[in-house]
Amino acid sequence: MKLHNGIHLHVVSTSKFKDIEISVRFMNRLEEKQATLRSLLALMICDRCEKYPTKKMMSKRMDELYGAVFNAHTVGYGAAQVLDIRMRIIDPRYAPHSSLLEHAFDFLQETLLHPLFTEDTLTENKAILQAKMERMRDEPSQYAVSQGLKLAGEGLPLGISALGEIEHIEEITLDEVQKAHQRLFQEDRIDVLVCGDVQESYLKELVEVRFSSSRRDAVFKSYYAADMDKEAKESVEYRHISQSSIMMTWFTDTSMNDQDYFALKIANAMFGQYPTSFLFQEVREKNSLCYSIYSNMISYDGALGVTTGVEKEHIQKAIDLIKQQFQKLCDGEFADDLIDISKTMVVNSLLATKDSMQSLLALAYQNAILGKERTVDDLVNYMKEVTRQDIQRAAQKCRLVYTFVLTDKEDEHEEDRKF
């Protein structure tokens, strides 16, 4: 539902949960420096506001709202970055005050419209963001994934981190943060999503009154299929680590609105998503090359990634085996039993979303982005209809574009090389 103030309201009305989840999402184009700036802005919005200018006052207000949870983060949705402000409160049925939801939106109004922007809060949150990025860089498997995607997606949104880059943090000024905040309400597409035992008409009134200054017709296409004209590349990076990490990236030539998308979901399940998959059975179980290995669809970018950790001497063998398993999908070398088992697991995972507020909100937002009205049951039926030929066709469209390895440098003079 699009409101008069330009905000899109999505309500998942259910009495299944004892809480109410509220998510306010600001979408704009994913750009490298802006991503860093908006990640910093997200931290500052949920840190303090003009009405509650200290952490103690913010915490006290959360306690007064019966232990409400409030946080913010940035997420990449293909070619777009979303700044997501979340709040969870207890259902007013279980609180002494029936106006708890109204108070929650009052708090959101204060924090979203009037965050506390000072040089001190800027410096403090810069340090927090930098520490977060450094922790991710220091963790080998996380670094391998992020660096692998950056290299594979060079020149594409896939290559831009939604969190931003550490080298941009220090140069960000308070004036830039304030202007970025203003642009949220001037340029971004804004979606308010609510899950719980709530009435849409009541929420419509709450949102229109509290965010009446927000008026826009912003449209950002987030999902796309990564270009297919890249030659396959490989690179190795060295660090003093105990176990090597591998990140392999395929471009699928399939966007989320393509007819082959559901077949690709099943293909990914067969390839490396579950313990019954090719990767788990061949690379982990039969050859004992790793403790964990999995494939993951990067759906909004039309990409697919495989990540694992192996001993240095097994790097080439692991890469060759991974390639062989994907070729099996392309050649149709799989049993009907594997199709059935993989479908069952995907379907069970979909059905489980009915028991998660965050999953239900994710589906509502995905529908909004794609311009669809799909229910969980609709998705289940689409998965069940996928055929062997569909799976093979979806796999054959995929192309390996980058293999990135992070490994130990035993010899200080060892040169970067291909494997």
Backbone torsions as a table, in degrees:
resi	resn	phi	psi	omega
1	MET	NA	125.8	176.8
2	LYS	-96.4	125.2	-176.5
3	LEU	-87.1	170.0	-178.0
4	HIS	-62.1	-28.3	-178.8
5	ASN	-86.1	7.4	176.6
6	GLY	90.5	-6.5	-179.8
7	ILE	-81.8	142.8	177.3
8	HIS	-96.4	124.2	-178.7
9	LEU	-108.5	130.4	179.0
10	HIS	-128.4	122.5	-176.2
11	VAL	-119.6	123.9	172.3
12	VAL	-104.8	96.8	-173.9
13	SER	-89.5	116.5	-179.7
14	THR	-154.0	145.4	177.6
15	SER	-99.6	14.1	-175.7
16	LYS	-70.9	-29.0	-171.5
17	PHE	-107.4	158.1	177.9
18	LYS	-95.6	-0.1	178.5
19	ASP	-121.6	170.9	171.5
20	ILE	-125.0	127.8	179.7
21	GLU	-106.3	129.5	178.7
22	ILE	-119.5	130.9	178.4
23	SER	-131.7	122.6	177.1
24	VAL	-109.6	117.2	-171.6
25	ARG	-119.0	125.7	178.9
26	PHE	-106.7	119.8	-178.0
27	MET	-111.6	133.6	173.1
28	ASN	-148.6	177.7	-179.9
29	ARG	-63.1	145.2	177.6
30	LEU	-86.4	110.8	179.0
31	GLU	-132.0	143.7	-167.5
32	GLU	-56.6	-57.3	-177.3
33	LYS	-69.0	-39.2	178.3
34	GLN	-62.7	-33.2	178.0
35	ALA	-61.5	-44.1	178.4
36	THR	-64.0	-45.4	-179.2
37	LEU	-61.1	-43.8	-178.0
38	ARG	-72.7	-30.4	175.2
39	SER	-66.4	-39.5	175.7
40	LEU	-66.2	-40.9	177.9
41	LEU	-61.2	-40.2	179.4
42	ALA	-60.0	-42.8	178.1
43	LEU	-62.5	-41.6	-176.2
44	MET	-71.9	-32.8	179.1
45	ILE	-64.2	-41.3	-177.4
46	CYS	-91.4	3.9	-180.0
47	ASP	-83.1	-61.1	-178.3
48	ARG	-153.7	161.8	176.0
49	CYS	-138.0	173.9	-175.0
50	GLU	-63.5	-35.4	-179.4
51	LYS	-76.4	-31.2	178.2
52	TYR	-124.4	79.5	-167.9
53	PRO	-80.8	1.4	176.8
54	THR	-126.1	158.1	177.7
55	LYS	-62.6	-35.1	179.3
56	LYS	-63.4	-41.7	179.9
57	MET	-69.0	-37.5	176.8
58	MET	-63.0	-45.3	-179.4
59	SER	-64.2	-40.0	179.2
60	LYS	-62.5	-40.3	179.7
61	ARG	-66.8	-37.2	176.0
62	MET	-61.6	-40.2	178.0
63	ASP	-64.7	-39.9	179.7
64	GLU	-65.6	-25.6	176.6
65	LEU	-91.6	28.9	174.0
66	TYR	59.3	49.1	174.7
67	GLY	74.7	35.4	178.4
68	ALA	-62.2	150.3	177.6
69	VAL	-112.5	133.1	-174.8
70	PHE	-137.7	125.3	179.2
71	ASN	-155.7	172.0	-178.9
72	ALA	-149.6	149.0	175.8
73	HIS	-159.2	169.4	177.1
74	THR	-113.4	145.4	-177.2
75	VAL	-136.9	143.3	175.3
76	GLY	-89.6	131.7	173.8
77	TYR	-122.2	76.5	-178.0
78	GLY	64.9	-118.8	-177.7
79	ALA	-82.6	4.6	-178.3
80	ALA	-122.3	154.0	171.3
81	GLN	-113.8	136.2	179.7
82	VAL	-115.9	125.8	172.3
83	LEU	-94.5	115.2	-170.6
84	ASP	-111.1	115.8	176.7
85	ILE	-102.7	121.6	-175.3
86	ARG	-121.3	145.3	176.5
87	MET	-143.1	133.7	176.8
88	ARG	-123.1	129.2	178.4
89	ILE	-126.9	160.1	174.7
90	ILE	-70.3	146.0	177.1
91	ASP	-59.4	130.7	-178.9
92	PRO	-54.4	-18.5	176.6
93	ARG	-61.5	-26.7	-175.9
94	TYR	-104.8	9.9	179.6
95	ALA	-118.4	152.1	180.0
96	PRO	-64.3	-23.7	-175.8
97	HIS	-110.1	119.6	-178.7
98	SER	-72.5	-13.4	-178.3
99	SER	-92.3	19.2	-177.1
100	LEU	-59.4	-40.0	-179.3
101	LEU	-64.2	-39.8	177.3
102	GLU	-62.8	-42.2	177.8
103	HIS	-64.0	-36.1	178.9
104	ALA	-63.7	-42.3	178.5
105	PHE	-71.2	-29.4	173.0
106	ASP	-61.6	-42.9	179.6
107	PHE	-65.2	-43.0	177.8
108	LEU	-60.9	-39.2	178.7
109	GLN	-61.0	-45.2	-179.3
110	GLU	-63.2	-45.5	-175.6
111	THR	-73.7	-37.6	-178.3
112	LEU	-76.4	-40.4	-176.1
113	LEU	-89.3	-27.1	-173.9
114	HIS	-133.5	56.2	176.6
115	PRO	-67.0	158.0	-178.3
116	LEU	-88.5	106.5	179.5
117	PHE	-105.9	106.2	174.8
118	THR	-135.7	165.3	177.7
119	GLU	-62.2	-34.3	180.0
120	ASP	-67.6	-46.4	-180.0
121	THR	-67.9	-32.3	176.9
122	LEU	-64.3	-48.2	-179.1
123	THR	-61.7	-43.2	-179.3
124	GLU	-62.7	-44.2	-177.0
125	ASN	-77.6	-25.4	170.9
126	LYS	-60.8	-43.5	-179.8
127	ALA	-64.2	-38.4	179.4
128	ILE	-65.7	-45.4	-179.7
129	LEU	-65.4	-41.0	179.6
130	GLN	-64.4	-41.7	178.8
131	ALA	-62.7	-38.4	178.5
132	LYS	-63.7	-44.9	179.4
133	MET	-65.7	-39.1	180.0
134	GLU	-66.1	-37.7	177.2
135	ARG	-62.5	-40.4	179.5
136	MET	-67.3	-39.4	178.0
137	ARG	-65.8	-36.8	-176.5
138	ASP	-74.8	-19.3	179.7
139	GLU	-89.6	110.2	-170.6
140	PRO	-53.9	-45.3	-176.5
141	SER	-67.3	-40.4	177.4
142	GLN	-64.9	-41.4	-180.0
143	TYR	-63.9	-41.4	-179.4
144	ALA	-60.6	-41.2	178.8
145	VAL	-65.3	-49.8	-176.7
146	SER	-66.1	-40.6	-179.8
147	GLN	-71.5	-36.8	177.5
148	GLY	-62.0	-42.5	178.6
149	LEU	-69.3	-36.9	179.1
150	LYS	-62.2	-42.7	-179.4
151	LEU	-72.5	-43.4	179.7
152	ALA	-65.1	-35.4	-175.1
153	GLY	-99.6	22.1	179.9
154	GLU	-56.6	127.3	-178.5
155	GLY	85.3	-1.5	179.2
156	LEU	-123.4	161.8	175.4
157	PRO	-56.9	-29.7	178.9
158	LEU	-55.8	-31.0	-177.6
159	GLY	-83.3	0.7	-179.4
160	ILE	-105.8	127.5	177.2
161	SER	-76.3	130.6	177.9
162	ALA	-68.4	-19.8	176.9
163	LEU	-78.9	-26.2	-177.5
164	GLY	104.5	-172.2	-178.9
165	GLU	-123.2	142.9	-173.4
166	ILE	-63.1	-31.5	-176.6
167	GLU	-70.7	-14.6	179.8
168	HIS	-90.2	-13.2	-171.5
169	ILE	-62.8	-51.3	-171.5
170	GLU	-62.3	-33.4	-174.8
171	GLU	-79.0	-9.9	-178.6
172	ILE	-71.9	130.7	-179.1
173	THR	-102.7	164.0	177.9
174	LEU	-62.5	-37.9	178.5
175	ASP	-62.1	-39.7	178.3
176	GLU	-64.9	-39.6	178.0
177	VAL	-63.1	-44.3	-179.6
178	GLN	-63.7	-40.4	178.6
179	LYS	-69.1	-36.9	176.9
180	ALA	-63.3	-37.1	177.3
181	HIS	-64.8	-41.9	178.7
182	GLN	-63.2	-37.5	-178.4
183	ARG	-67.2	-25.6	176.9
184	LEU	-53.7	-42.4	-174.6
185	PHE	-95.2	-6.9	179.4
186	GLN	-103.3	-32.0	-170.6
187	GLU	-120.9	-32.1	-171.8
188	ASP	-73.3	153.1	164.0
189	ARG	-78.9	131.7	-178.7
190	ILE	-117.4	126.8	176.0
191	ASP	-121.1	131.4	172.8
192	VAL	-110.0	120.0	-179.0
193	LEU	-116.4	134.6	-178.8
194	VAL	-134.5	133.0	177.6
195	CYS	-125.1	130.8	178.8
196	GLY	150.0	-169.7	-179.5
197	ASP	-83.9	78.8	-173.0
198	VAL	-133.8	158.6	178.6
199	GLN	-105.4	131.7	-177.4
200	GLU	-61.1	-39.8	-177.9
201	SER	-63.6	-38.6	179.2
202	TYR	-68.2	-43.1	179.8
203	LEU	-65.4	-38.1	177.7
204	LYS	-56.0	-44.1	179.4
205	GLU	-65.9	-43.8	-179.1
206	LEU	-60.6	-44.2	-175.7
207	VAL	-72.8	-42.1	-178.0
208	GLU	-66.0	-38.5	-178.2
209	VAL	-71.2	-42.5	-172.5
210	ARG	-82.6	-22.0	180.0
211	PHE	-123.5	44.1	-175.3
212	SER	-68.9	-19.2	-178.9
213	SER	-81.4	-7.3	-176.8
214	SER	-92.5	114.4	180.0
215	ARG	-140.6	120.3	-176.7
216	ARG	-159.2	164.8	171.7
217	ASP	-130.8	45.6	-175.8
218	ALA	-70.8	136.7	177.1
219	VAL	-131.8	122.7	177.4
220	PHE	-129.7	121.5	175.7
221	LYS	-82.8	118.5	-175.9
222	SER	-96.4	-44.7	-174.4
223	TYR	-82.5	147.4	178.5
224	TYR	-162.7	171.7	173.9
225	ALA	-110.2	120.5	-177.4
226	ALA	-54.7	144.4	-177.3
227	ASP	-57.2	149.2	-176.4
228	MET	-104.7	6.3	-173.2
229	ASP	-93.4	16.5	178.9
230	LYS	-88.9	138.1	174.0
231	GLU	-78.5	146.8	178.6
232	ALA	-64.3	131.4	-179.1
233	LYS	-127.5	160.5	178.7
234	GLU	-138.4	147.4	173.1
235	SER	-155.0	154.7	179.6
236	VAL	-124.6	137.8	174.1
237	GLU	-124.3	143.9	-174.3
238	TYR	-111.9	142.3	177.0
239	ARG	-156.0	153.5	179.1
240	HIS	-78.1	91.9	-178.6
241	ILE	-133.4	159.1	-175.9
242	SER	-83.9	-25.7	-178.1
243	GLN	-136.7	139.6	179.7
244	SER	-79.4	148.0	176.9
245	SER	-117.9	138.3	179.5
246	ILE	-118.9	134.7	173.4
247	MET	-130.6	116.8	179.5
248	MET	-115.3	136.3	-174.8
249	THR	-124.8	129.6	174.5
250	TRP	-110.4	143.7	165.2
251	PHE	-93.8	131.4	-171.5
252	THR	-95.4	-14.2	-175.7
253	ASP	56.1	29.0	-178.8
254	THR	-137.8	114.8	176.7
255	SER	-88.4	172.9	-174.6
256	MET	-69.0	-15.5	178.5
257	ASN	-103.2	5.1	178.0
258	ASP	-78.0	153.6	-178.6
259	GLN	-67.7	-22.2	-179.6
260	ASP	-86.2	0.6	-174.4
261	TYR	-61.1	-43.3	-177.3
262	PHE	-71.4	-34.1	174.5
263	ALA	-64.6	-37.8	177.6
264	LEU	-65.1	-35.9	176.4
265	LYS	-60.6	-44.2	178.8
266	ILE	-68.3	-41.3	178.2
267	ALA	-59.1	-42.7	178.5
268	ASN	-63.8	-39.4	177.7
269	ALA	-61.6	-41.0	179.0
270	MET	-71.1	-34.0	-176.2
271	PHE	-72.7	-50.5	-173.8
272	GLY	-164.9	17.4	-175.6
273	GLN	-87.1	-28.6	-172.5
274	TYR	-127.6	167.1	178.6
275	PRO	-60.7	-20.0	178.5
276	THR	-83.9	-5.0	-171.5
277	SER	-74.2	164.5	176.9
278	PHE	-55.5	-49.2	-175.3
279	LEU	-62.3	-45.5	-178.4
280	PHE	-64.8	-45.0	-175.8
281	GLN	-71.8	-43.1	-174.2
282	GLU	-85.2	-48.2	-174.5
283	VAL	-79.5	-42.3	-177.4
284	ARG	-87.1	-55.3	-171.7
285	GLU	-75.3	-54.4	-173.7
286	LYS	-75.8	-35.2	-176.1
287	ASN	-108.0	-7.5	175.7
288	SER	51.1	43.4	-178.0
289	LEU	-89.2	-17.1	-174.4
290	CYS	-154.6	164.1	174.6
291	TYR	-86.7	-39.5	178.9
292	SER	-139.6	146.4	175.7
293	ILE	-154.6	137.6	-179.7
294	TYR	-156.1	155.8	173.4
295	SER	-109.8	151.3	-175.4
296	ASN	-144.3	132.5	176.3
297	MET	-80.7	131.4	173.5
298	ILE	-103.1	75.7	-160.5
299	SER	-60.8	-42.9	-174.0
300	TYR	-70.8	-15.6	177.2
301	ASP	-104.4	-2.1	-177.1
302	GLY	64.0	44.2	-178.8
303	ALA	-133.0	167.6	178.9
304	LEU	-143.7	136.7	-177.4
305	GLY	-126.7	149.0	173.5
306	VAL	-122.4	132.2	178.9
307	THR	-133.1	142.7	178.2
308	THR	-160.1	164.3	175.0
309	GLY	-120.4	130.2	-177.4
310	VAL	-138.4	165.8	172.0
311	GLU	-70.4	151.0	-174.2
312	LYS	-56.0	-40.3	-176.0
313	GLU	-71.4	-10.1	-177.8
314	HIS	-105.8	6.1	-174.7
315	ILE	-57.6	-53.3	-175.9
316	GLN	-64.4	-40.6	-180.0
317	LYS	-62.3	-42.1	179.8
318	ALA	-63.5	-44.8	-179.7
319	ILE	-62.1	-44.2	179.4
320	ASP	-61.8	-42.0	179.9
321	LEU	-65.4	-39.9	179.0
322	ILE	-61.7	-45.6	178.3
323	LYS	-60.7	-41.1	-179.7
324	GLN	-62.7	-39.3	-178.8
325	GLN	-66.8	-37.8	178.6
326	PHE	-68.5	-35.8	179.1
327	GLN	-63.4	-32.0	176.6
328	LYS	-58.7	-41.5	177.8
329	LEU	-62.4	-44.5	-178.7
330	CYS	-63.7	-35.8	-176.5
331	ASP	-88.5	-3.3	-179.5
332	GLY	73.7	23.8	-178.8
333	GLU	-88.6	69.1	177.9
334	PHE	-150.1	149.4	-176.8
335	ALA	-81.4	154.0	175.9
336	ASP	-60.6	-31.3	179.3
337	ASP	-60.8	-39.1	179.7
338	LEU	-66.0	-38.7	176.3
339	ILE	-60.3	-48.2	-177.0
340	ASP	-63.2	-44.8	-179.8
341	ILE	-64.0	-43.9	-178.7
342	SER	-65.1	-41.3	176.1
343	LYS	-59.9	-44.8	-179.5
344	THR	-59.8	-42.1	-179.5
345	MET	-68.1	-41.0	177.8
346	VAL	-64.3	-43.4	179.9
347	VAL	-63.4	-44.3	178.8
348	ASN	-62.0	-37.7	177.2
349	SER	-64.8	-40.3	177.5
350	LEU	-64.9	-44.5	-179.8
351	LEU	-62.7	-31.1	179.5
352	ALA	-66.9	-21.3	179.2
353	THR	-64.1	-22.8	178.7
354	LYS	-65.8	-18.3	-178.2
355	ASP	-102.3	12.0	-178.9
356	SER	-131.3	122.9	178.4
357	MET	-62.7	-42.2	-178.6
358	GLN	-64.0	-38.5	179.2
359	SER	-67.9	-38.8	177.9
360	LEU	-65.3	-39.5	176.8
361	LEU	-67.5	-37.0	178.2
362	ALA	-62.2	-40.6	178.3
363	LEU	-67.0	-41.8	178.8
364	ALA	-61.4	-40.3	-179.7
365	TYR	-70.9	-39.4	176.9
366	GLN	-60.6	-42.7	176.7
367	ASN	-60.0	-40.9	-179.8
368	ALA	-63.9	-41.4	-179.0
369	ILE	-68.5	-42.0	-176.6
370	LEU	-84.1	-11.1	-176.5
371	GLY	71.7	35.3	-178.5
372	LYS	-116.8	169.1	174.0
373	GLU	-130.6	50.4	-176.6
374	ARG	-82.7	134.8	173.2
375	THR	-94.3	170.9	175.2
376	VAL	-58.2	-42.3	-179.4
377	ASP	-64.1	-34.7	175.9
378	ASP	-61.7	-46.2	-179.0
379	LEU	-63.6	-40.1	177.6
380	VAL	-58.8	-45.1	-179.6
381	ASN	-64.5	-38.6	178.2
382	TYR	-62.2	-41.4	179.7
383	MET	-64.9	-41.0	-178.3
384	LYS	-66.0	-26.7	-176.9
385	GLU	-82.3	-9.3	-178.0
386	VAL	-64.8	134.7	-179.0
387	THR	-106.6	168.2	175.0
388	ARG	-55.8	-43.9	-179.5
389	GLN	-64.2	-37.7	177.5
390	ASP	-61.3	-45.1	-178.5
391	ILE	-62.0	-47.1	-179.0
392	GLN	-63.3	-42.5	179.7
393	ARG	-63.1	-44.7	-179.7
394	ALA	-62.5	-40.5	179.9
395	ALA	-66.9	-39.0	-177.6
396	GLN	-66.9	-22.6	177.5
397	LYS	-75.6	-17.2	-175.4
398	CYS	-80.2	151.0	-179.7
399	ARG	-142.1	126.8	176.2
400	LEU	-68.5	123.8	-176.0
401	VAL	-114.5	-23.3	-178.3
402	TYR	-155.6	138.7	172.4
403	THR	-124.8	118.2	-178.9
404	PHE	-115.8	133.7	179.9
405	VAL	-125.6	130.8	171.5
406	LEU	-110.8	120.0	-173.7
407	THR	-142.5	172.3	-177.2
408	ASP	-77.2	140.4	177.2
409	LYS	-103.4	93.9	-176.6
410	GLU	-70.7	-35.9	-179.5
411	ASP	-108.0	122.3	-178.0
412	GLU	-59.2	-21.4	-178.8
413	HIS	-99.8	6.9	-179.7
414	GLU	-66.2	129.9	-175.7
415	GLU	-90.4	151.7	172.8
416	ASP	-60.6	140.1	-175.5
417	ARG	-151.3	169.7	166.8
418	LYS	-86.6	159.1	-172.9
419	PHE	-77.0	NA	NA
